[in-house]
Amino acid sequence: MKLTPVYFEVHKLPEWRFKKHKVSGKIFYRKAENDFYYVMEHPSFKTKNSLNEGKSFQSLEEAGKAAESWLDLWYSIQGRVLSFGAF
């Protein structure tokens, strides 16, 4: 999964965007806590925020890998659920 850095003058901190399996997401850096977290959006699950589950990451790579593994799991489960409709 490719992370694209985006820098906004408003909050002076970079964020990284990604898209996989038609799910768009962002990884943010929290300066006060010195950690990273991700937020993902899709119509089937609305919003997924790693902070809501108490998960934050020490590096950008860790946050990216965690987001990607969650997306892969979600995509495989979604495929299995949809395959039952064919019977």
Buried (B, 14 or more C-beta within 10 A) or exposed (E): BEBEEEEEEEEEEEBBEBEBBEBEBBBBBEEEEEBBBBBBEBEEEEEBEBBEEEBBBEEBEBBBEBBBEBBEEBBEEBEEEEEEEEE
